[in-house]
């Protein structure tokens, strides 16, 4: 059996609707969600808007207070890459500062070593050297997403959760970012939870996929199984919409 990066068991999540103050008014949004991610695997989470994908991502990282169930991380420092890269970066600071900040917080490296690691990571993700002194507003969407991936990688995680990380990019740039993620998995052995509404992208990138509807998992399996032999009507509906 493959070594695991993540285990999620019977995860339930509640949200407090706006304007309510007590737990009596909580609304459940995730129901008994269970899955595993092996080290070096890319697991897709697919479903329509409102199916619970982003809530699941936040819950896995401990970012929602009202939850039950078990989330076990078998790797260190899991990271997240969001849909809008600009909102994930400090717009008033340079790219170099944004990439160095996680290392400053980590506190293990001195200034010269932090800069060496920043430049090394920029080269690895394909960012030109001149980006170091620029601001997020001066970069393209694809370049800023590379910065966010570099920012996640520089912390040496065993798992990255990518929440609609390519949906805002045009098709050409999207393909480049997907190839970068595939390379990260291939060369660094990092596992991904890749959240998307686009089944074609999931088929291209992922090993397995989990299909979510209304906060529940309705089907999961290899991408080949889900595409070639879907068991659930909802999965067939998503596939038809992706044609």
C-alpha positions as CSV (number, residue, x, y, z in Angstrom):
1,X,0.0,0.0,0.0
2,X,1.3,3.5,-0.9
3,X,2.5,5.7,1.9
4,X,-0.1,8.3,2.7
5,X,0.2,12.1,2.6
6,X,-3.4,12.9,3.9
7,X,-6.3,11.0,5.5
8,X,-9.7,12.5,5.8
9,X,-12.3,10.5,7.8
10,X,-16.0,11.3,8.3
11,X,-15.5,15.1,8.0
12,X,-18.5,17.2,8.7
13,X,-18.5,21.0,8.5
14,X,-21.1,23.6,9.6
15,X,-21.2,27.3,8.8
16,X,-22.8,30.1,10.8
17,X,-25.1,32.1,8.4
18,X,-24.5,35.8,8.4
19,X,-26.1,37.7,11.2
20,X,-26.3,34.7,13.6
21,X,-24.3,34.4,16.7
22,X,-25.0,31.0,18.3
23,X,-24.4,27.4,17.4
24,X,-28.1,26.8,17.3
25,X,-28.2,28.4,13.8
26,X,-25.4,26.4,12.2
27,X,-26.0,25.0,8.8
28,X,-24.2,21.8,7.7
29,X,-22.3,22.1,4.4
30,X,-20.1,18.9,4.4
31,X,-21.4,15.4,5.3
32,X,-19.2,12.5,6.3
33,X,-16.5,13.2,3.7
34,X,-13.7,10.6,3.6
35,X,-10.8,10.1,1.3
36,X,-7.0,9.5,1.2
37,X,-4.1,11.0,-0.8
38,X,-0.9,9.0,-1.3
39,X,2.5,10.7,-1.3
40,X,3.2,11.9,-4.8
41,X,-0.4,11.5,-5.9
42,X,-2.6,14.2,-7.5
43,X,-6.2,13.8,-6.4
44,X,-8.9,15.8,-8.1
45,X,-11.9,17.2,-6.3
46,X,-14.6,18.0,-8.8
47,X,-18.2,19.4,-8.7
48,X,-20.3,22.3,-9.5
49,X,-20.2,25.6,-7.7
50,X,-21.6,25.2,-4.2
51,X,-20.8,21.5,-4.0
52,X,-18.4,22.1,-1.0
53,X,-15.1,21.9,-2.7
54,X,-13.5,25.1,-1.3
55,X,-15.0,24.4,2.1
56,X,-13.3,21.0,2.0
57,X,-10.0,22.6,1.2
58,X,-10.3,25.0,4.1
59,X,-11.4,22.3,6.5
60,X,-8.4,20.1,5.5
61,X,-6.1,22.9,6.5
62,X,-8.0,23.6,9.8
63,X,-9.4,26.9,8.6
64,X,-13.0,26.3,9.6
65,X,-14.0,26.2,13.3
66,X,-17.1,24.2,13.3
67,X,-16.3,20.7,12.2
68,X,-16.1,17.1,13.3
69,X,-14.3,14.1,11.9
70,X,-10.6,13.4,11.5
71,X,-7.9,15.0,9.3
72,X,-4.5,13.5,9.5
73,X,-1.5,15.1,7.7
74,X,1.3,12.6,7.3
75,X,3.6,15.3,5.8
76,X,4.9,18.7,7.1
77,X,3.7,22.2,6.3
78,X,0.8,21.6,3.9
79,X,0.3,24.7,1.7
80,X,-2.6,26.1,-0.4
81,X,-2.6,27.8,-3.8
82,X,-5.7,29.9,-4.5
83,X,-7.7,30.8,-7.6
84,X,-6.7,34.5,-7.6
85,X,-2.9,34.8,-7.2
86,X,-2.8,38.6,-6.8
87,X,-5.1,38.4,-3.7
88,X,-2.8,35.8,-2.2
89,X,0.3,38.1,-2.5
90,X,1.2,41.3,-0.6
91,X,0.5,43.8,-3.4
92,X,2.6,46.5,-1.7
93,X,5.8,44.3,-1.6
94,X,8.0,43.0,-4.4
95,X,8.0,39.5,-5.6
96,X,11.3,38.9,-3.9
97,X,9.9,40.0,-0.6
98,X,6.8,37.8,-1.0
99,X,8.9,34.8,-1.7
100,X,11.3,35.5,1.2
101,X,8.6,36.1,3.8
102,X,7.8,32.4,4.5
103,X,11.5,31.8,5.1
104,X,11.7,34.8,7.5
105,X,8.7,33.5,9.4
106,X,10.3,30.0,9.5
107,X,13.4,31.6,11.0
108,X,15.8,28.9,10.2
109,X,17.9,30.7,7.5
110,X,20.0,33.9,7.5
111,X,19.5,36.7,4.9
112,X,22.0,35.4,2.3
113,X,20.6,31.9,2.5
114,X,17.1,33.1,2.2
115,X,17.9,35.1,-1.0
116,X,19.8,32.1,-2.4
117,X,16.7,29.9,-1.9
118,X,14.4,32.6,-3.4
119,X,16.4,32.9,-6.6
120,X,16.8,29.1,-6.8
121,X,13.0,28.7,-6.5
122,X,12.3,31.4,-9.1
123,X,14.5,29.6,-11.6
124,X,12.8,26.3,-10.8
125,X,9.3,27.6,-11.5
126,X,10.3,29.5,-14.6
127,X,10.2,33.1,-13.3
128,X,12.6,35.5,-15.0
129,X,15.2,37.1,-12.7
130,X,13.8,40.6,-13.4
131,X,10.6,39.6,-11.6
132,X,12.5,39.7,-8.3
133,X,12.2,43.5,-7.9
134,X,8.7,43.8,-9.5
135,X,5.3,44.1,-7.9
136,X,2.4,41.6,-8.4
137,X,0.5,44.2,-10.4
138,X,3.4,44.3,-12.9
139,X,3.3,40.6,-13.6
140,X,0.8,38.6,-15.8
141,X,-1.7,36.3,-14.2
142,X,0.4,33.2,-15.1
143,X,3.5,34.7,-13.6
144,X,1.7,35.6,-10.4
145,X,0.4,32.0,-10.2
146,X,4.0,30.8,-10.6
147,X,4.9,33.1,-7.7
148,X,2.2,31.5,-5.5
149,X,3.4,28.0,-6.4
150,X,7.0,29.1,-5.6
151,X,5.8,30.6,-2.3
152,X,4.2,27.2,-1.4
153,X,7.2,25.2,-2.6
154,X,9.8,27.2,-0.8
155,X,8.3,26.0,2.5
156,X,9.1,22.4,1.4
157,X,5.6,21.0,1.9
158,X,4.6,17.4,1.4
159,X,1.1,18.4,0.2
160,X,-0.3,21.3,-1.8
161,X,-4.0,22.1,-2.1
162,X,-4.7,24.0,-5.3
163,X,-8.2,25.5,-5.2
164,X,-9.3,26.4,-8.8
165,X,-5.7,27.5,-9.3
166,X,-5.9,27.6,-13.1
167,X,-9.5,28.6,-13.8
168,X,-8.8,32.3,-14.1
169,X,-6.0,31.8,-16.7
170,X,-6.3,31.6,-20.4
171,X,-5.9,28.2,-22.1
172,X,-2.2,28.6,-23.0
173,X,-1.1,29.8,-19.6
174,X,-3.3,27.2,-18.0
175,X,-1.5,24.4,-19.8
176,X,1.9,25.8,-18.6
177,X,0.8,25.9,-15.0
178,X,-0.6,22.4,-15.2
179,X,2.7,21.2,-16.6
180,X,4.5,23.0,-13.7
181,X,2.3,21.1,-11.2
182,X,2.9,17.8,-12.9
183,X,6.7,18.5,-12.8
184,X,6.4,19.4,-9.1
185,X,4.8,16.0,-8.4
186,X,7.2,14.1,-10.7
187,X,10.5,15.6,-9.5
188,X,9.7,16.6,-5.9
189,X,7.2,13.9,-5.0
190,X,4.8,16.4,-3.6
191,X,1.1,15.3,-3.4
192,X,-1.7,17.6,-4.6
193,X,-5.3,18.0,-3.9
194,X,-6.5,19.7,-7.1
195,X,-9.9,21.3,-6.8
196,X,-11.7,22.2,-10.1
197,X,-15.0,22.4,-11.8
198,X,-13.4,21.4,-15.1
199,X,-13.4,17.7,-15.6
200,X,-11.2,17.9,-18.7
201,X,-8.4,19.6,-16.6
202,X,-8.8,17.0,-13.9
203,X,-8.5,14.1,-16.4
204,X,-5.4,15.7,-17.9
205,X,-3.6,16.2,-14.5
206,X,-4.9,13.9,-11.8
207,X,-4.5,10.2,-10.9
208,X,-7.8,9.8,-9.1
209,X,-10.8,12.1,-8.6
210,X,-13.5,12.6,-6.0
211,X,-16.9,13.9,-7.3
212,X,-18.8,16.1,-4.8
213,X,-22.5,17.2,-4.8
214,X,-24.2,19.2,-2.1
215,X,-21.4,18.6,0.4
216,X,-21.2,14.9,-0.1
217,X,-19.0,12.5,-2.1
218,X,-21.1,10.8,-4.6
219,X,-18.3,8.9,-6.5
220,X,-14.6,8.4,-6.5
221,X,-12.0,6.4,-8.4
222,X,-9.3,6.7,-11.0
223,X,-9.9,9.3,-13.6
224,X,-10.1,6.6,-16.2
225,X,-12.9,4.8,-14.3
226,X,-14.8,8.0,-13.8
227,X,-14.6,9.0,-17.4
228,X,-15.1,5.7,-19.0
229,X,-17.5,4.0,-16.6
230,X,-19.2,6.6,-14.4
231,X,-21.6,5.0,-11.9
232,X,-23.6,8.0,-10.8
233,X,-26.0,10.2,-12.9
234,X,-24.4,13.3,-11.4
235,X,-21.0,12.3,-12.7
236,X,-22.4,11.6,-16.2
237,X,-24.0,15.0,-16.0
238,X,-20.7,16.7,-15.3
239,X,-19.0,14.7,-18.1
240,X,-21.7,15.8,-20.6
241,X,-21.3,19.4,-19.6
242,X,-17.5,19.2,-20.2
243,X,-17.9,18.0,-23.8
